[in-house]
Amino acid sequence: MATTYSTSLNLAYIGTGDQSGTWGATTNTNLNLLEQAITGVASISLSGTSYTLVPLNGVSDNPRNMVLVFGGTPGGTVTVTAPLVQKFYVITNNTAYNIIMAATGGSISLTIPSGITAQCYCDGSTGFYSAQTGSAGNFLVNGNLNVTGNTADVGNLSVSGTASLNGTSTAVTPTLGDNSTKIATTAFVATATGALGTMSAQNANSVSITGGTINGTTIGGSTAAAGTFTTIASGQQTVTGYTGSNLLSALTAGVSVTTNYTPYGSTTVTLSGIGLYSNYSLTAITNTSNTLNINAAGATLTNGAFSAPTLTSTVATGTAPFTVTSTTPVANLSVGGSSTKIANTGGWNITPTGTKLYFSYNGTNVASLDSSGNFIVTGNITAYGTP
């Protein structure tokens, strides 16, 4: 009977009466091949994108080894084709690319990523499978643990080093108010920030506001809403002496308000937007740190028109304190210093221009006086008469 060979490891089966006097050498070879299958380590250098493990009968070969260590510079993903026989392997991928373990005629393959050592087997009918897809009991990782696929419930997982989660990772959402070291999910953050409430509840000295409303007033808006508005922070303005509702609301409603407006320090105050409100009056406006002083009894500002017995303004020399614009003569106007134009009730105007002083009546110049003392008139000059 002739010698045959086993399916998986290609060991020699000596036929009856065969190899008389030489069967001992064949048996020793078989034992060596068994040792290679159990403990053998083969290093294979890859240079292309495919490699075939070729089985040999009765002699040493690569696919019979227990451990296959792949190296080299293949330049891309490599498909390694092994015999479609029952065999267990330990595959080490020392290349920079993935290695796909496939079997001749098989339909199932297994990918070994770069830098990974994996245990796998060929089932002899459909192809390659991973030999380690789970762990019973405790599982200890002494090096780096890289997870590239989906994970199921693994019970308690304790990580003493730095964990890098590359992908969409989920976690149990802690209850609102939990102040432990648990991972805060996006759901926890949304719930916590959505319940912040008012600024006073934040317990902070400075709160930045980028939108929303205060007492119904839109941030950045030009119109205030009704509410209570008594004191603004130090360094701004303080409005006192009126209670019950918002001051601007009172102005809008036509309420007569008696109050003091006092800036902090010497801050320059600009009153603007008053004309937006109708039917209001302000009495006794005081600014003790600046040049505006309106204290006389009966001083009012009503519907945009100011009236007072006395208006005093102290300004630097040569600076006009205010401008009087009128289409009719202004009575009882006293201006200290020089003026560019003086008008009275008879249609007369005296206007200095250059080196001359012009006298006009109803817009027509009738006389002039120059800096040399020359007096020129359009009519007659009468001496020693009665003016």
Residue pairs with C-beta under 8 A, 6 or more apart in sequence:
1 15
1 16
1 17
1 18
2 15
2 18
3 12
3 13
3 14
3 15
3 18
3 19
3 26
4 12
4 13
4 15
5 11
5 12
5 13
5 57
5 58
6 13
7 85
7 86
7 124
8 85
8 86
8 87
8 124
9 33
9 34
9 37
9 64
10 33
10 55
10 56
10 57
10 58
10 61
10 64
11 30
11 33
11 34
11 58
12 26
12 29
12 30
12 57
12 58
14 23
14 26
14 27
19 26
26 58
29 58
29 59
30 58
32 60
33 58
33 59
33 60
33 64
36 60
36 64
36 65
36 66
37 64
37 65
37 66
38 66
39 66
40 64
40 65
40 66
40 67
41 65
41 66
41 67
41 69
42 62
42 65
42 67
42 68
42 69
43 69
43 71
44 51
44 62
44 68
44 69
44 70
44 71
44 72
45 70
45 71
45 72
46 70
46 71
46 72
46 73
46 74
46 78
46 95
47 72
47 73
47 74
48 74
48 75
48 78
49 74
49 75
49 76
49 77
49 78
49 79
50 78
50 79
50 80
50 81
51 78
51 79
51 80
51 81
52 80
52 81
53 61
53 62
53 63
53 68
53 80
53 81
53 82
53 83
54 61
54 62
54 63
55 61
55 63
55 64
55 83
55 85
62 68
63 82
63 83
63 87
66 88
66 89
66 90
67 89
67 90
67 91
67 92
68 89
68 90
68 91
68 92
69 92
69 94
70 78
70 80
70 91
70 92
70 93
70 94
70 95
70 99
71 94
71 95
72 95
73 95
73 96
74 95
74 97
75 97
76 97
77 97
77 98
77 99
77 100
78 95
78 97
78 98
78 99
78 100
79 99
79 100
79 102
79 109
80 99
80 100
80 101
80 102
81 102
81 103
81 104
82 89
82 101
82 102
82 103
82 104
82 122
82 128
83 103
83 104
83 122
84 103
84 104
84 105
84 106
84 122
84 124
84 125
84 127
85 122
85 124
86 121
86 122
86 123
86 124
87 121
87 122
87 124
88 119
88 120
88 121
88 131
89 101
89 119
89 120
89 121
89 122
90 117
90 118
90 119
91 99
91 101
91 112
91 117
91 118
91 119
91 120
92 116
92 117
93 99
93 112
93 113
93 114
93 115
93 116
93 117
93 118
94 115
95 114
96 114
97 114
98 111
98 112
98 113
98 114
99 111
99 112
100 109
100 110
100 111
100 112
101 109
101 110
101 111
101 112
101 120
101 122
101 128
102 109
102 127
102 128
103 109
103 122
103 127
103 128
106 122
106 125
106 126
106 127
106 128
107 126
107 127
108 126
108 127
108 128
108 129
109 127
109 128
110 118
110 120
110 127
110 128
110 129
110 130
112 118
112 120
113 148
118 130
118 131
118 132
119 130
119 131
119 132
120 128
120 129
120 130
120 131
121 128
121 129
121 131
122 128
122 129
123 129
139 154
170 185
171 183
171 185
172 185
173 185
173 187
173 188
174 180
174 182
174 183
174 184
174 185
174 188
176 188
176 191
176 192
176 195
178 188
184 192
196 202
199 207
199 209
209 219
210 219
211 219
212 219
213 219
213 225
215 225
215 226
215 227
215 228
215 229
215 246
216 225
216 226
216 227
217 223
217 224
217 225
217 227
222 273
223 276
224 246
224 248
224 249
225 246
225 249
226 245
226 246
226 249
227 245
227 246
227 249
228 243
228 245
228 246
229 239
229 246
229 247
229 248
230 239
230 240
230 243
231 238
231 239
231 240
232 238
232 239
234 264
235 264
236 264
237 261
237 262
237 263
237 264
237 269
238 262
238 264
239 247
239 259
239 261
240 259
240 260
241 258
241 259
241 260
242 250
242 257
242 258
242 259
244 250
247 257
247 259
248 277
250 257
250 280
251 257
251 277
251 280
252 277
252 278
252 280
253 279
254 278
254 279
254 280
255 280
256 280
256 281
256 283
257 280
257 281
257 282
257 283
258 283
258 284
259 282
260 284
260 285
260 286
261 269
261 285
261 286
261 287
262 286
262 287
262 288
263 269
263 287
263 289
263 290
265 289
266 289
266 290
267 289
268 290
269 287
269 290
274 301
274 304
275 304
278 303
279 303
280 302
280 303
281 300
281 301
281 302
282 300
282 301
283 299
283 300
284 294
284 295
284 299
285 292
285 294
285 299
285 301
286 293
286 294
286 295
287 293
291 313
291 314
291 315
291 321
292 313
293 312
293 313
293 314
294 308
294 311
296 308
296 309
296 310
296 311
297 309
298 307
298 308
298 309
299 306
299 307
299 308
299 309
300 306
300 307
300 308
313 321
313 322
314 321
315 321
317 337
324 330
324 333
329 343
329 344
329 345
329 346
329 347
330 343
331 345
340 351
340 352
341 349
341 350
341 351
342 349
342 350
343 349
346 361
347 361
347 362
348 359
348 360
348 361
349 359
349 360
349 361
349 363
350 357
350 358
350 359
350 360
351 357
351 358
351 360
352 358
355 370
355 371
356 368
356 369
356 370
356 371
357 368
357 369
357 370
358 365
358 367
358 368
359 365
359 366
359 367
359 368
359 369
360 366
365 378
366 377
366 378
366 379
367 375
367 376
367 377
367 378
368 375
368 376
369 375
369 376
370 376
375 381
